[in-house]
Structure formats: structure tokens, C-alpha cells
């Protein structure tokens, strides 16, 4: 994944831990890597309104 995104493995680890964000360009590259729309990735990591407060 780090090679596809053009970042170091340490940067990937920081992304996974939520310590840093992801640029739109890198988000699109990640979506390309996994063969899915970028919004699907965003919805997978963001709480949905119906999930809040439960």
C-alpha cells in the first residue's frame, strides 16, 4: 500500500492509527488500489448519523 500511495510504511502506520489524515489525491489512489469508490472508503471510517448516540 505504501508503494501505491507513494508514502513510507511509517506514514501508512500513522494513517492506520488515525494520527494523520489522507489527502484527496491519496484517497483516490487508495480507492483505485482497492477497486472501490472513494466515498465507500470515507463511509467505512466515518460514523454514520444513525450510529451516533447508540
PDB file of N, CA, C and O in Angstrom:
ATOM      1  N   UNK A   1       0.829  -1.183   0.000  1.00  0.00           N
ATOM      2  CA  UNK A   1       0.000   0.000   0.000  1.00  0.00           C
ATOM      3  C   UNK A   1       0.875   1.248   0.000  1.00  0.00           C
ATOM      4  O   UNK A   1       0.574   2.216  -0.699  1.00  0.00           O
ATOM      5  N   UNK A   2       1.941   1.235   0.768  1.00  0.00           N
ATOM      6  CA  UNK A   2       2.789   2.425   0.833  1.00  0.00           C
ATOM      7  C   UNK A   2       3.365   2.771  -0.537  1.00  0.00           C
ATOM      8  O   UNK A   2       3.453   3.944  -0.901  1.00  0.00           O
ATOM      9  N   UNK A   3       3.754   1.750  -1.291  1.00  0.00           N
ATOM     10  CA  UNK A   3       4.298   1.992  -2.623  1.00  0.00           C
ATOM     11  C   UNK A   3       3.237   2.586  -3.554  1.00  0.00           C
ATOM     12  O   UNK A   3       3.525   3.510  -4.314  1.00  0.00           O
ATOM     13  N   UNK A   4       2.024   2.060  -3.493  1.00  0.00           N
ATOM     14  CA  UNK A   4       0.944   2.561  -4.349  1.00  0.00           C
ATOM     15  C   UNK A   4       0.603   4.017  -4.020  1.00  0.00           C
ATOM     16  O   UNK A   4       0.291   4.808  -4.910  1.00  0.00           O
ATOM     17  N   UNK A   5       0.666   4.357  -2.736  1.00  0.00           N
ATOM     18  CA  UNK A   5       0.346   5.721  -2.316  1.00  0.00           C
ATOM     19  C   UNK A   5       1.541   6.662  -2.433  1.00  0.00           C
ATOM     20  O   UNK A   5       1.383   7.882  -2.397  1.00  0.00           O
ATOM     21  N   UNK A   6       2.735   6.091  -2.574  1.00  0.00           N
ATOM     22  CA  UNK A   6       3.929   6.918  -2.669  1.00  0.00           C
ATOM     23  C   UNK A   6       4.348   7.504  -1.335  1.00  0.00           C
ATOM     24  O   UNK A   6       4.883   8.611  -1.272  1.00  0.00           O
ATOM     25  N   UNK A   7       4.098   6.747  -0.254  1.00  0.00           N
ATOM     26  CA  UNK A   7       4.475   7.193   1.087  1.00  0.00           C
ATOM     27  C   UNK A   7       5.230   6.061   1.791  1.00  0.00           C
ATOM     28  O   UNK A   7       5.220   4.919   1.333  1.00  0.00           O
ATOM     29  N   UNK A   8       5.869   6.386   2.887  1.00  0.00           N
ATOM     30  CA  UNK A   8       6.637   5.388   3.631  1.00  0.00           C
ATOM     31  C   UNK A   8       5.701   4.462   4.415  1.00  0.00           C
ATOM     32  O   UNK A   8       4.532   4.778   4.634  1.00  0.00           O
ATOM     33  N   UNK A   9       6.237   3.325   4.827  1.00  0.00           N
ATOM     34  CA  UNK A   9       5.450   2.398   5.643  1.00  0.00           C
ATOM     35  C   UNK A   9       5.113   3.025   6.999  1.00  0.00           C
ATOM     36  O   UNK A   9       4.065   2.739   7.578  1.00  0.00           O
ATOM     37  N   UNK A  10       6.007   3.878   7.498  1.00  0.00           N
ATOM     38  CA  UNK A  10       5.723   4.601   8.750  1.00  0.00           C
ATOM     39  C   UNK A  10       4.525   5.526   8.566  1.00  0.00           C
ATOM     40  O   UNK A  10       3.685   5.635   9.459  1.00  0.00           O
ATOM     41  N   UNK A  11       4.439   6.188   7.425  1.00  0.00           N
ATOM     42  CA  UNK A  11       3.294   7.062   7.151  1.00  0.00           C
ATOM     43  C   UNK A  11       2.000   6.261   7.075  1.00  0.00           C
ATOM     44  O   UNK A  11       0.955   6.726   7.529  1.00  0.00           O
ATOM     45  N   UNK A  12       2.063   5.068   6.508  1.00  0.00           N
ATOM     46  CA  UNK A  12       0.875   4.201   6.464  1.00  0.00           C
ATOM     47  C   UNK A  12       0.460   3.825   7.877  1.00  0.00           C
ATOM     48  O   UNK A  12      -0.729   3.834   8.196  1.00  0.00           O
ATOM     49  N   UNK A  13       1.415   3.498   8.716  1.00  0.00           N
ATOM     50  CA  UNK A  13       1.116   3.163  10.114  1.00  0.00           C
ATOM     51  C   UNK A  13       0.441   4.330  10.822  1.00  0.00           C
ATOM     52  O   UNK A  13      -0.513   4.140  11.576  1.00  0.00           O
ATOM     53  N   UNK A  14       0.935   5.525  10.579  1.00  0.00           N
ATOM     54  CA  UNK A  14       0.329   6.713  11.200  1.00  0.00           C
ATOM     55  C   UNK A  14      -1.089   6.929  10.701  1.00  0.00           C
ATOM     56  O   UNK A  14      -1.958   7.339  11.471  1.00  0.00           O
ATOM     57  N   UNK A  15      -1.339   6.660   9.416  1.00  0.00           N
ATOM     58  CA  UNK A  15      -2.696   6.745   8.864  1.00  0.00           C
ATOM     59  C   UNK A  15      -3.614   5.737   9.547  1.00  0.00           C
ATOM     60  O   UNK A  15      -4.734   6.063   9.940  1.00  0.00           O
ATOM     61  N   UNK A  16      -3.122   4.515   9.681  1.00  0.00           N
ATOM     62  CA  UNK A  16      -3.922   3.452  10.293  1.00  0.00           C
ATOM     63  C   UNK A  16      -4.266   3.753  11.744  1.00  0.00           C
ATOM     64  O   UNK A  16      -5.340   3.387  12.220  1.00  0.00           O
ATOM     65  N   UNK A  17      -3.366   4.412  12.437  1.00  0.00           N
ATOM     66  CA  UNK A  17      -3.609   4.776  13.842  1.00  0.00           C
ATOM     67  C   UNK A  17      -4.441   6.050  13.975  1.00  0.00           C
ATOM     68  O   UNK A  17      -4.822   6.427  15.084  1.00  0.00           O
ATOM     69  N   UNK A  18      -4.722   6.709  12.867  1.00  0.00           N
ATOM     70  CA  UNK A  18      -5.517   7.931  12.904  1.00  0.00           C
ATOM     71  C   UNK A  18      -4.738   9.156  13.343  1.00  0.00           C
ATOM     72  O   UNK A  18      -5.336  10.159  13.733  1.00  0.00           O
ATOM     73  N   UNK A  19      -3.428   9.093  13.289  1.00  0.00           N
ATOM     74  CA  UNK A  19      -2.591  10.213  13.723  1.00  0.00           C
ATOM     75  C   UNK A  19      -2.488  11.304  12.662  1.00  0.00           C
ATOM     76  O   UNK A  19      -2.235  12.464  12.988  1.00  0.00           O
ATOM     77  N   UNK A  20      -2.680  10.944  11.406  1.00  0.00           N
ATOM     78  CA  UNK A  20      -2.625  11.900  10.305  1.00  0.00           C
ATOM     79  C   UNK A  20      -3.792  11.630   9.361  1.00  0.00           C
ATOM     80  O   UNK A  20      -4.376  10.547   9.353  1.00  0.00           O
ATOM     81  N   UNK A  21      -4.107  12.636   8.576  1.00  0.00           N
ATOM     82  CA  UNK A  21      -5.173  12.494   7.597  1.00  0.00           C
ATOM     83  C   UNK A  21      -4.638  12.058   6.248  1.00  0.00           C
ATOM     84  O   UNK A  21      -3.441  11.832   6.073  1.00  0.00           O
ATOM     85  N   UNK A  22      -5.539  11.948   5.316  1.00  0.00           N
ATOM     86  CA  UNK A  22      -5.211  11.493   3.970  1.00  0.00           C
ATOM     87  C   UNK A  22      -5.643  12.563   2.990  1.00  0.00           C
ATOM     88  O   UNK A  22      -6.780  13.032   3.040  1.00  0.00           O
ATOM     89  N   UNK A  23      -4.747  12.951   2.101  1.00  0.00           N
ATOM     90  CA  UNK A  23      -5.109  13.938   1.091  1.00  0.00           C
ATOM     91  C   UNK A  23      -6.112  13.328   0.116  1.00  0.00           C
ATOM     92  O   UNK A  23      -6.231  12.107   0.023  1.00  0.00           O
ATOM     93  N   UNK A  24      -6.815  14.163  -0.594  1.00  0.00           N
ATOM     94  CA  UNK A  24      -7.787  13.699  -1.578  1.00  0.00           C
ATOM     95  C   UNK A  24      -7.095  12.860  -2.644  1.00  0.00           C
ATOM     96  O   UNK A  24      -7.617  11.826  -3.061  1.00  0.00           O
ATOM     97  N   UNK A  25      -5.939  13.296  -3.077  1.00  0.00           N
ATOM     98  CA  UNK A  25      -5.193  12.550  -4.095  1.00  0.00           C
ATOM     99  C   UNK A  25      -4.860  11.152  -3.603  1.00  0.00           C
ATOM    100  O   UNK A  25      -5.035  10.176  -4.332  1.00  0.00           O
ATOM    101  N   UNK A  26      -4.384  11.051  -2.378  1.00  0.00           N
ATOM    102  CA  UNK A  26      -4.034   9.741  -1.835  1.00  0.00           C
ATOM    103  C   UNK A  26      -5.285   8.902  -1.561  1.00  0.00           C
ATOM    104  O   UNK A  26      -5.245   7.680  -1.699  1.00  0.00           O
ATOM    105  N   UNK A  27      -6.376   9.530  -1.181  1.00  0.00           N
ATOM    106  CA  UNK A  27      -7.643   8.825  -1.015  1.00  0.00           C
ATOM    107  C   UNK A  27      -8.077   8.197  -2.334  1.00  0.00           C
ATOM    108  O   UNK A  27      -8.523   7.050  -2.361  1.00  0.00           O
ATOM    109  N   UNK A  28      -7.949   8.938  -3.415  1.00  0.00           N
ATOM    110  CA  UNK A  28      -8.315   8.413  -4.729  1.00  0.00           C
ATOM    111  C   UNK A  28      -7.394   7.268  -5.143  1.00  0.00           C
ATOM    112  O   UNK A  28      -7.844   6.300  -5.757  1.00  0.00           O
ATOM    113  N   UNK A  29      -6.121   7.373  -4.813  1.00  0.00           N
ATOM    114  CA  UNK A  29      -5.183   6.280  -5.111  1.00  0.00           C
ATOM    115  C   UNK A  29      -5.533   5.033  -4.304  1.00  0.00           C
ATOM    116  O   UNK A  29      -5.449   3.913  -4.808  1.00  0.00           O
ATOM    117  N   UNK A  30      -5.925   5.237  -3.049  1.00  0.00           N
ATOM    118  CA  UNK A  30      -6.312   4.115  -2.201  1.00  0.00           C
ATOM    119  C   UNK A  30      -7.579   3.450  -2.746  1.00  0.00           C
ATOM    120  O   UNK A  30      -7.675   2.223  -2.771  1.00  0.00           O
ATOM    121  N   UNK A  31      -8.523   4.238  -3.170  1.00  0.00           N
ATOM    122  CA  UNK A  31      -9.746   3.695  -3.771  1.00  0.00           C
ATOM    123  C   UNK A  31      -9.410   2.895  -5.025  1.00  0.00           C
ATOM    124  O   UNK A  31      -9.989   1.835  -5.259  1.00  0.00           O
ATOM    125  N   UNK A  32      -8.491   3.391  -5.819  1.00  0.00           N
ATOM    126  CA  UNK A  32      -8.051   2.677  -7.012  1.00  0.00           C
ATOM    127  C   UNK A  32      -7.400   1.352  -6.629  1.00  0.00           C
ATOM    128  O   UNK A  32      -7.643   0.330  -7.271  1.00  0.00           O
ATOM    129  N   UNK A  33      -6.589   1.367  -5.602  1.00  0.00           N
ATOM    130  CA  UNK A  33      -5.907   0.161  -5.147  1.00  0.00           C
ATOM    131  C   UNK A  33      -6.913  -0.921  -4.752  1.00  0.00           C
ATOM    132  O   UNK A  33      -6.735  -2.093  -5.084  1.00  0.00           O
ATOM    133  N   UNK A  34      -7.966  -0.521  -4.044  1.00  0.00           N
ATOM    134  CA  UNK A  34      -8.960  -1.483  -3.563  1.00  0.00           C
ATOM    135  C   UNK A  34     -10.136  -1.669  -4.527  1.00  0.00           C
ATOM    136  O   UNK A  34     -11.028  -2.478  -4.273  1.00  0.00           O
ATOM    137  N   UNK A  35     -10.134  -0.919  -5.632  1.00  0.00           N
ATOM    138  CA  UNK A  35     -11.186  -1.086  -6.633  1.00  0.00           C
ATOM    139  C   UNK A  35     -12.564  -0.709  -6.140  1.00  0.00           C
ATOM    140  O   UNK A  35     -13.544  -1.401  -6.418  1.00  0.00           O
ATOM    141  N   UNK A  36     -12.638   0.384  -5.412  1.00  0.00           N
ATOM    142  CA  UNK A  36     -13.928   0.839  -4.906  1.00  0.00           C
ATOM    143  C   UNK A  36     -14.015   2.355  -5.013  1.00  0.00           C
ATOM    144  O   UNK A  36     -12.991   3.021  -5.170  1.00  0.00           O
ATOM    145  N   UNK A  37     -15.221   2.909  -4.932  1.00  0.00           N
ATOM    146  CA  UNK A  37     -15.356   4.370  -4.954  1.00  0.00           C
ATOM    147  C   UNK A  37     -14.780   4.992  -3.675  1.00  0.00           C
ATOM    148  O   UNK A  37     -14.820   4.386  -2.604  1.00  0.00           O
ATOM    149  N   UNK A  38     -14.255   6.184  -3.806  1.00  0.00           N
ATOM    150  CA  UNK A  38     -13.657   6.870  -2.650  1.00  0.00           C
ATOM    151  C   UNK A  38     -14.682   7.089  -1.539  1.00  0.00           C
ATOM    152  O   UNK A  38     -14.335   7.008  -0.360  1.00  0.00           O
ATOM    153  N   UNK A  39     -15.930   7.362  -1.892  1.00  0.00           N
ATOM    154  CA  UNK A  39     -16.933   7.604  -0.854  1.00  0.00           C
ATOM    155  C   UNK A  39     -17.188   6.347  -0.023  1.00  0.00           C
ATOM    156  O   UNK A  39     -17.563   6.446   1.145  1.00  0.00           O
ATOM    157  N   UNK A  40     -16.992   5.186  -0.602  1.00  0.00           N
ATOM    158  CA  UNK A  40     -17.137   3.952   0.161  1.00  0.00           C
ATOM    159  C   UNK A  40     -16.078   3.866   1.257  1.00  0.00           C
ATOM    160  O   UNK A  40     -16.361   3.415   2.367  1.00  0.00           O
ATOM    161  N   UNK A  41     -14.865   4.297   0.942  1.00  0.00           N
ATOM    162  CA  UNK A  41     -13.808   4.323   1.950  1.00  0.00           C
ATOM    163  C   UNK A  41     -14.129   5.339   3.040  1.00  0.00           C
ATOM    164  O   UNK A  41     -13.917   5.076   4.224  1.00  0.00           O
ATOM    165  N   UNK A  42     -14.634   6.483   2.642  1.00  0.00           N
ATOM    166  CA  UNK A  42     -14.962   7.515   3.626  1.00  0.00           C
ATOM    167  C   UNK A  42     -16.076   7.056   4.553  1.00  0.00           C
ATOM    168  O   UNK A  42     -16.015   7.295   5.759  1.00  0.00           O
ATOM    169  N   UNK A  43     -17.082   6.407   4.012  1.00  0.00           N
ATOM    170  CA  UNK A  43     -18.182   5.930   4.849  1.00  0.00           C
ATOM    171  C   UNK A  43     -17.745   4.811   5.781  1.00  0.00           C
ATOM    172  O   UNK A  43     -18.321   4.636   6.855  1.00  0.00           O
ATOM    173  N   UNK A  44     -16.744   4.062   5.383  1.00  0.00           N
ATOM    174  CA  UNK A  44     -16.258   2.965   6.216  1.00  0.00           C
ATOM    175  C   UNK A  44     -15.527   3.473   7.455  1.00  0.00           C
ATOM    176  O   UNK A  44     -15.459   2.763   8.458  1.00  0.00           O
ATOM    177  N   UNK A  45     -14.973   4.699   7.405  1.00  0.00           N
ATOM    178  CA  UNK A  45     -14.209   5.202   8.548  1.00  0.00           C
ATOM    179  C   UNK A  45     -14.924   6.309   9.315  1.00  0.00           C
ATOM    180  O   UNK A  45     -14.476   6.704  10.392  1.00  0.00           O
ATOM    181  N   UNK A  46     -16.028   6.809   8.772  1.00  0.00           N
ATOM    182  CA  UNK A  46     -16.759   7.886   9.427  1.00  0.00           C
ATOM    183  C   UNK A  46     -18.021   7.332  10.068  1.00  0.00           C
ATOM    184  O   UNK A  46     -18.710   6.504   9.471  1.00  0.00           O
ATOM    185  N   UNK A  47     -18.332   7.786  11.290  1.00  0.00           N
ATOM    186  CA  UNK A  47     -19.578   7.323  11.899  1.00  0.00           C
ATOM    187  C   UNK A  47     -20.777   7.835  11.112  1.00  0.00           C
ATOM    188  O   UNK A  47     -20.831   9.004  10.732  1.00  0.00           O
ATOM    189  N   UNK A  48     -21.721   6.962  10.878  1.00  0.00           N
ATOM    190  CA  UNK A  48     -22.945   7.355  10.177  1.00  0.00           C
ATOM    191  C   UNK A  48     -23.895   7.979  11.192  1.00  0.00           C
ATOM    192  O   UNK A  48     -23.886   7.584  12.358  1.00  0.00           O
ATOM    193  N   UNK A  49     -24.715   8.943  10.779  1.00  0.00           N
ATOM    194  CA  UNK A  49     -25.617   9.611  11.728  1.00  0.00           C
ATOM    195  C   UNK A  49     -26.466   8.647  12.546  1.00  0.00           C
ATOM    196  O   UNK A  49     -26.661   8.872  13.740  1.00  0.00           O
ATOM    197  N   UNK A  50     -26.978   7.579  11.935  1.00  0.00           N
ATOM    198  CA  UNK A  50     -27.808   6.633  12.671  1.00  0.00           C
ATOM    199  C   UNK A  50     -27.019   5.842  13.708  1.00  0.00           C
ATOM    200  O   UNK A  50     -27.611   5.272  14.624  1.00  0.00           O
ATOM    201  N   UNK A  51     -25.675   5.797  13.579  1.00  0.00           N
ATOM    202  CA  UNK A  51     -24.837   5.063  14.519  1.00  0.00           C
ATOM    203  C   UNK A  51     -24.477   5.893  15.751  1.00  0.00           C
ATOM    204  O   UNK A  51     -24.070   5.335  16.770  1.00  0.00           O
ATOM    205  N   UNK A  52     -24.620   7.193  15.674  1.00  0.00           N
ATOM    206  CA  UNK A  52     -24.221   8.055  16.779  1.00  0.00           C
ATOM    207  C   UNK A  52     -25.243   7.995  17.906  1.00  0.00           C
ATOM    208  O   UNK A  52     -26.451   7.951  17.673  1.00  0.00           O
ATOM    209  N   UNK A  53     -24.733   7.996  19.119  1.00  0.00           N
ATOM    210  CA  UNK A  53     -25.594   8.027  20.293  1.00  0.00           C
ATOM    211  C   UNK A  53     -26.162   6.681  20.667  1.00  0.00           C
ATOM    212  O   UNK A  53     -27.073   6.616  21.493  1.00  0.00           O
ATOM    213  N   UNK A  54     -25.668   5.616  20.100  1.00  0.00           N
ATOM    214  CA  UNK A  54     -26.186   4.282  20.461  1.00  0.00           C
ATOM    215  C   UNK A  54     -25.209   3.575  21.329  1.00  0.00           C
ATOM    216  O   UNK A  54     -25.456   2.441  21.740  1.00  0.00           O
TER     217      UNK A  54
END
